[in-house]
Amino acid sequence: MSETLLKDMDEISLGPAKMDEQKENGRSFLLVDENESLQVKNEGHFLQRLGCSAAQAVKVLSIFGNTGDGKSHTLNHVLFDGEEVFATSPSPSSCTVGVWAAYDPHLNLIVLDTEGLLGAASQQNRRMRLLLKVLAVSDVVVYRTRAERLHNDMFQFLGSASAAYLKHFTPELRTLSNRCGLDVPLSSLGPAVIVFQETSRTQLLGQDASALGQADTLLQKRFHDLGQSTDAFSSVQYVGTQTITPPTDYSQLLQIVNQQVNNTSQRAPRQPAIVFSALKALSDRFCGEISDDKISICSFFPDEYFTCPSVCLSCNVRCKNGMNHQKDAVPHMADGLCQYAHQYNNKVLICKKCYEGGREVIVVPKTSASTDNQWLGLAKYAWSGYVLECASCGIIYRSRQYWMGNQDPESSVVRPEVKHVWQDNGGFQTDHQNAAQRVLDGVNYIIQSVSEYSSGPTKAVAAWLTDQVAPPYWKPNAEIIKCHGCKRAFEEAERKHHCRSCGEGFCQACSTHSMPVPERGWGGTPVRVCDECYRQGGPQQTGQVANTETRTLVARRVTEVAQSTLDMVSTAVDYPLCFVKGVARPDYWIPDHEITQCHCCAKRFIPSMSKHHCRACGQGVCGNCSSKNRPVPSRGWDHPVRVCNDCADRNDSL
């Protein structure tokens, strides 16, 4: 293709006319633009633009059809005696973009002119959704076509609109009816539909000798044959005119429009403010971007136009609720079962007794019951293990209730279930996934309390405890005499650090780097590695399957060792607890390697300063800014735990 031709094509726009080219003539005005944004500020502004009083009862008429079929021209001649209230143009580009409105004082009718179907539009999905919102607030809908024979597209458009109206718009209109105190719900019956066909050579529907005068019946038969329903519409009528020599005869269409406007048995007139409220409510509910790649076009109005765009992070299933349902405090929901994903830990335990009684109560492992004080609860925990507590049934399980033969909870008192995981709602995750940290905090409490009354065991106890819970590939502490990196012999009180990649023992100076080591079962979180492994990028035994334990099993072994050796608990046990800290960290906690300064006072952390996590917000804070304790039931902490000063000063429940 020549460069001259390409240049000429760039200078020509085949899209719809720009908004500033459509001049408002005083009788009509832009009501909704192509981005689905209302162009009137409030009810008063709406009434002012229409030019009618607030007390006047009105009905709404809208017109649909393909671009170029003369929708605006039809409205002008049927309702406004040929006056150009709605702009018309001989241009090949669409002259109506968005939705335009005008008021007919003779019929007390709000008239809505819509953008044509099949026209060039930059946001096709939004245009289709906007058309249905217009249809939902209308009392009379005219579908205008100049096709010599009625196309399937028209039947599919109206059938899909009927189904979408019943499925997505009826609940919202019913809610609006209750708010406005209407005797008859707006959603009880949809609009009356008039199919207006103009031909020049072809017989009109119902003129054939075999079906004379049965146009409406033939119309319904076509809907039925195409598998489409018109249940949402109060009526569907056919009006045809044959124009061999212009002008078009609109008399029969005007007669039917008058009949529908005056018919109050199915759709009663209402105040203009209610019309505005209905359109605004639908605009607020069904708005936002529509991603083309998530829509499978099987109808004119696919569910994706009106349903929540959120998808489950684990199984990629779409939420089945309507758009913006969270404004009504309605949680995400999806049909079908979800699949387990270890990174989301989305398996929960449900009390079996409550489930059989028709209720779903999620239980999580805890160190103590919510009714126990912290000392008594932790004493029971050290003796009987972790507990599962149901909000209705109380304590339903203790992990070490008997000396032997303890049943697995999933085979006795709870049923496992895999839950959907949503990006913007971590409600069950935060309560479920910080169970390991709650266990760890409980053990820490025992350690700190016992340490105040005991002199503490020797350093050998700490080394022994560490070896009990260490991964199999770690070199035992007893065998580590010197640093594997610099070969310097360890002093008696010096801490030995294990590289998470190779498992060798190193001094602090030779193990300052961090990086993810997923090959050893540490997931994607950066962990301590030696200088050599950091340079090489990971373990070199790639051909050997790593015999590592899961993070959950490691956490369990650490806590069980600490419990079974309660008589030796002291500050020396702090080392294995530090080892499991990264394993038990709840997902809402900011990772240690991302915390560079205190969230409250903004003081930068230095190696000698401890980083503390607020149990409420999960931010990293210094010791001075986290000296207070409060229960955080929303996160699963029934007893007072460490919180930052900002959360401690809040008046509401955490």
N, C-alpha and C positions, 0 to 999 in steps of 0.2 A: 504494500500500500504506500502511495507516495506521501512525502512529508507535507506537501501542500494540502492534501486531502485530510491528513491527520490534524493539521492546524485548523482547518475549517470545522472539523467535527468538535474540537475542543471549544470553539467559540459558540457552538450551538448547544443549548440546553433543552433536552426533551422531557425534563421533569416537570412537576406541577408549578404553576405560577407562584411567585414569591408573595408572601403575605402583604408586603407593602404595595404590591401592584393591585390588590383587591381593595378598592376604595369603598369605605362605608358610605352609603348614600342617605343615611338618616333613618331609613325604614328597617334595614337589617344590620346586624352587627355580629362580630365574631364571638361566639359563645365558648367554644373549646378549640384550642389549636391542635396542630398535628402531633404534639407531644403529650396530649391528653390533659393539658393544663387549663383549668377554668379561667376565663378572661374577665369575669365579673367578681368583684371583691366580696359581696354579701347580698342578702336579700334585697336591701334597699337599692343597691346599684343595679341588680337584675330588673327590678320593677321600673327603675328610671330608664334603662335602655329599651325595655319593651314599650313603655309608654302606657301602662295600664295601672289600675288601682289595686291596692293590696286586698280589697274585699271582693274583687271580681272573681267569680268562679270560672275556671277555664279548663279546656282540654288541650292535649298536645298531639299534633300531627307531624310525622316525619316522613321523608321520602328516601328510598334506596334504589339502587340500580347501577348498571355499568357506566363507566365514564363515557361521555359523549351521547348518552341516550336522552338528553334533554330534561333532566330532573328539575333544574332551576327554572327553565322555560315553562314547564308544566305547572309549577307552583305559582308562577307569576300570572298565568292565564286563568287558572282554576280559581284562585283565591283573591287575586288583586287586580282583576279586570285588565290584564295585559301590562300593567305598570311594572317596570323592571326593579322590583324590590330586591330580588336576588340576582347577582351579576351573571350575565351570559356573555359568551365570546365565541367568535368563529375560529379562534386559535386552536391548533391541535393539542395544546397543553391544557391540562385541567384548570378550570377557572374557579373551582371550589376546593379549598384546602381546609381541613378541619370541619367544624360544625358551625353554621351560621343560623341566626335566629331572627324572627320578626313576629309581630303581633297583628292578627286579623281581628279588628274590633267588631265586624259584622257577625262573625260566628263565635266570637270570644275564644279564639284559637291561637295557641303558641305554635308557630310553624318552624320546623327545623330542617334545614337543607344540609345534606351530608356529602362527603367526598365520594366520588364514584369508585366502584369496584373495578378491578383489572387495570387500573391506571398506574402510571409510574409513581412509586412512592418509596422514599428512602427508609421508612419504618413501616413495612407492610403489616407486621404482627400487631403493632400498636394501633394502626388504623382499624384493623378488624375488631380488636377489643373495644375501641371507641364506638364503633357502629352498634355493637350489642348493648352498650350502656345507653345509647340514644334510644334504641328499640325498647329497652326496659322501662323508660320513663314515658313512653308514648302511649296514647289511647288509640290512635289510628296510624297504621303504617301503610304507605303506598309503595309498592314495588313497581317501578317504571321500566318497561322494556320495549325496544323497537325491533326485536327479533321476529322474523317472519314465522318461526315456529319456536315454542317455548323450550329453552335449553335446560338440560339436566342441572346446570350450575345454579339456576334459580331455585329449584326444588331442594337441592342439597344445602344451599345457603339458608333458606328459611327453615328447613328441617333441623339443621345443626343449631340455628339460633334458638329454636323452640326447646331443644334438649338442654342447651347451655343455660337458658333462662330458668328452667325448672331446677336444674342442679345447683347453680351457683348464685343466682340473683334472688330467688324466692326467699331464702332465709334473711338476707339483708333488707329486702323490702318489707318483710313482716316485722322486723325489728324497728324499722322506721315508722311503720304504721302505729306500733305501740307507743313510740316516743311522741308522735303527733296526736295521739288520741283519736284516730280515725275509727269509725264504726265498721267500715268495710276495709279489710286489709288491701294494700296496694298490690299484693302478690296473688290475690285470689283468682284473678283472671288476667291474662296477658292482653296485648293490644289486638284490635281487629285488623286483619291484613286484607288489603285490596291489591290484587294483581292487575295492573293496567298495561295492556298490550296494544301497541299500534302497529298495524301492518299496511302494506301498500298493494300486495298482489295475492296474499294467502288468505284463505277463509279464516274467520275468527273461531275460537273454541265454542262449540255448541251450535254452529251453523250447519254442520253436516246433517244430512237427512236421517242418518242412523241414530244420532244423539241430539236431536233438535231441542234447544232450550235447556240442556243439561250441562252447561259450562262448569258450574261449581262442582258437580259430581265428577266430571272428567278430571278436574283439577285435583280433587282428593284421590282419585284412582292413580294418577301419576305419582303423587306422594307415596302411596302405598306400594306401588310397583318398584319404587326406588328404595324401599325400606326406610322411609322418612316419616316422622310423626309431626303433627301440628297441635299436640295436646296443650301447649302453652298459650295458644291464641284463642281468643274468645270466638272468632269466626274467620273464615277465609273465603273471599268473594272474588269473582273474575269480572273484569270490565274490559271490553275490547272495542276498538274503533278502527275502521279501515279508511286510510287517507290516500285516495288516488290523486286528488288535486288539493293542495294546501288551501286554507289553514286546517289544522287538526280540530276535530269536533270533541270538545271536552265536556259536553253537556251531561252525558250519562255519568261520567266520573264525578262531576260536581253534585249530581243528585245523590249518588251513593255516599259521598263524603258528608253531605247534609244529614242524611239518615243516620249515619254513625255518630255524628256529633250530637244530634238531638236524642239519641237512644241512651237513656240513663239507667236501663235495667241491668246492664252489665258493667259499665264503667261510668261512675258519677264524676261530674266536674269537681275540681278542687281549687284551692287558692294557689296563686303563682308561687308563694313562699314554699309550699309543699313540693312543688315541681323542682324548685331550686334545691331544696333540702335532699330530695331523692337523688338528683344528679350529683350533688356534692358528696353524699354518702357513698355512692357507687364509685366516684372518682377517688375518694380517699381509700376505699377498700381495695379496689383493683387498679393498682398503679405500679410503676417501676419498670425496669428494663426486662425485656423478654429475649433470652438468648436463643438464637436460631439453631445452634447445635444441639439444644436439649429438646427440640420440638420435632415430633414425627407427625407430619401433616397427613392426617387421615380424615379430617373434616375441616369446615371453614372456621370452627371455633374449638380448637383442641383444648383439653383441660389445662395445659400449661399456661394459657392466657389468664387463668383465673385462680390457679392453685399456688400454694407456697413454693418458691423455687429451691428451698433447702433440700439437700440430699443427705442420706445417712453416710457418714464417713467410713463405715465398715463395709456395708453391702451396696452402696450407691443407689438405694431405692429412694424415690422422691416422696416428700411429705404429702399426705393426701388432703390436708386441711386447706381452707381458702387463704388467699393472700392476706398478709398482715393480721393473721389470727392471733398473734401474740399480744396485740393491743387489747384483746379481750381476755388475756391471761389464759389462753387455751394453748396447751403444749403441743409440740410436734407429734404427729402420729403417722404411721405407715402400715400398709397391709402386708401380711406375710411375715415369715420368720427372718431374723437377721443372722449373719454369720459371725463367728467369734474372730476377733483380731487382737493379737497379743499386745499390740502397741496401744490399744484403747482399753484393754482389760474389761471388756463389756459383758462379762458374765456376772450375773448377780444371783444372790440366794434369796428365795422367797419362802416365808413361813408356810409350811405345808398345811397346817391346821386352818390358818386364815384363808388360804387359797381354796381349800375344799368348802369353806363357808362363803365363797363368792367375793373375797377381798384380796387385794394384792399388797402385802406388806414386805418390803425389802429389809433384810437383816444383814449386818456387817460384823466382822470379828472385832471385839473390843477387849480391853484389859479388864474392865469391870462393868458391872451393871450401873445404870444411871441412878439407881436408888442407893447405891453404896457410897460411903465417903471414900476419899481417895486412898487412905491408908488401908482400910478394911478391904476395899476392892482389889488393891494390889497384893495384899496378903493372900486373898483367895486366888488371885491370878497366879502367884508363884506356886501355890499348892495344886490348883485344879486346872490351870491353863486358861486359854482365852475363852470368851463367852460369846454366844449368839443371843441377842435380846430382841424380842418382838415387842412392838409398841402395844400390842393388844394382849399377848399371851405371857409376857414377861420373859425370864430366862428360859430358853428352850434347849440349850446345849452348853456343856463345858467340855473342852477338848481332853482333859485328863480327869474325868469324874471318877473313874475306877482305876485300880492299879493295873488292870489288863482288860482286854476285850472291849475297849471303847469303840463304838460304832462310828463310821464316817457320817457326818451330818447329812450328806446328800442322800443317803440310803434310809434315813430315819425321820428327821424333823424339817428338812428344807428341800425345796425343788430348785435345781439350777435353771436359769433362763438367760438367754443371750438377748441383750437390749440393743435397740438402735442408738447410734451416737450422732448427735447433731452439733454442727460447728458452733452455733451461738447459744447452746444450752448444755451446760455441763452439770446439771442438777444431780443426776444419780452418780456421775463419775466422781465428783468431789467427795461425796459421802462414802462411796465404795472404795476408791483408790487410795485414800489416806489411812486405811485400816492398818497397814504395816507401820506407818509413822506413829500412829496412836499407841501401838504395842511398844515401839521403840521408846517413845516418851515415857511410858509407864515404867519400863526397865530403868531408864535414866533416873526417874524419880526415886526408885528403890536404891539405886547406887548412891545418889547424892545424899539421901537420908541416912543410910547405913554408914556412909563414910564419916559422918559427923560423930559417930560413936565407936569407931574402930580405928585401929592404927593402920590397917590395910595390909594385904598380903605382899609377898615379895614380887619382884619383876618377873620371876619365873612363872607365876600364875597367869600373868597377862600373856606371856608368850605361849603358854600351854593352851589357854582359851582361844588365842588366835589360830593355832594349828588345828583346833577342833573344827573350826568353821571355814578354814581356808579352802579354796578350790584345789583339786588334786594336783594340778601342775605347779602349785606354789612350793618353793623349797622350804622345809620346816625351819622354824626359828632356831631350834637347837643346833642345826647344821650350818647356820650362817655365822661365821666367825669374822669375816672381813667383807668389805664392800666389793661387790662383783665388778664395779666399774673402776674405781680408783685404787682398789686393793688395800685400802687402809683398814686396819683392824678396828673393830667396834669397841668403844668404851663401855663400861658396865651399865651405865644409866642411859646410854644413847639409844634412841628409837631406830628400829630397822624398818625400812620401807620395801614393800614388794612391788615390782613392776607388774602391772596387769597384763602385759603382753607376753613376756618370757618367763615370769614367775620367780626370777632371781631376787636376792636381797641387796639393797643399795642404801647408801647414806642419803641424807636430805639433799646434799649438793648435787648428787648424780641422778636425782629422780625428780626434777622440778617441772618437767614437761607434762602436758596432758593431751590426749587425743582419743577418738573413739576406737574401741577394740571389739567390734562385733564378732570377730572370729572366736573369741574366748567367752562369748555369752554376755558381754557387758552392754549390748545394745548400741545406740547411737550417741550416748552421752559421753563427753570426754572424761577420761579417768587417768590416774597417775601412770606414767611409763618412764623407763630409763632413757638416758640420752641416746644410747645406741639404737634402741627400738624406734625412738622418735625419728632418727635420721633414716632408718630403713623403711619406716612406714607401717610396721606391724610385724607379727610373728612370722618366722621363716619356714616353719613346718607346715606349709600349706597343704601337703598331701596327707597329713595325719588328721583324723577327725578329733576335734578337741573334746575331751571328756570333762565337760563342765556342767555345773549344776544351774538350774534356773534361778533367776533372781528371787523368786518367792521362796524356794527351798533354802537358799542361803540365809535369807532373813529369818526364816523359821528356825534354822539350826542355831543361829546366833542367840536368839531370844531363849530357846529351850536350854542351851548350855548355861546361860546366865541364870535361869530359874533353878536348874537342878544343882547349881553350886552356889546357892544363896548365902551359905556360911562364909564363902570366900569373896563375896561381892565387895568391891571397894573402888576407889578411883582408878585402880589399875585396869579395871575392865573397860575403861573409856576407849581403849584402843580398838577392840573388836566392834564396839558400837560405832566408832567413826568409820570403820570399814563398811558397815551396813547402811550408813546414812544415805549414801547415794542410791542404794537399792530401794529404800523405803520412802524416798522423797515423793510426796503427792504431786500430781501433775500441775496443780495451780501454783506451786512454789517456783519462784525464780531460781534457775540453776545457779550453784555457787560460782561457777566460772564466769557468769554474766553479771555478777554483783561486784561493782567497782567502788561504790560509795553507799553510805547509809541513805535509805529512802526518805527518812525524816529530816535529819540534820545536814545531809549532803556531805558529811565528812568522809574523806577517801579512806578505804581500808588499807592497812599495811599488814605484812605477814604476821605480826604479833597480835593483831586484833581478831577476835572471833566474830564470825558472821552468824547472825541469828535470823530465823524466819518467823514472821508474824503468822500465827495459825489462822487468822481471819482473812487477811488480804494476800498472804503469800510473798510479800516483799521482803528483801533483805535489809536488816537494820543492825545497828550497833547495840552493845549492852546497855548503854545509858538511855537509849530510845526504846527499849523493850523490857523495862523493869517491872511492868505490871502484868497481872494475870486476870483473865476473864474466861468464862465458859463461851464456847463458840458452837452452839448446837447446829447451826446451819451447815457447818463443816464436819459434824460428827463428834465434836469434843464436848462431852457432857460436863466435865470438871474444869476448873480454872486452868488455863494454859497460857503460855507466853503470847502476848500480843504487843504490837507497836503502840506508841503513845497516841497516835492518831485514832486507831481503832478503839483503844481503851477509853478515850474521851467521848466516844459516840454515845448518845442517849438511847438509841434503839438497840434491840437485841441483835447480837452478832450471828 
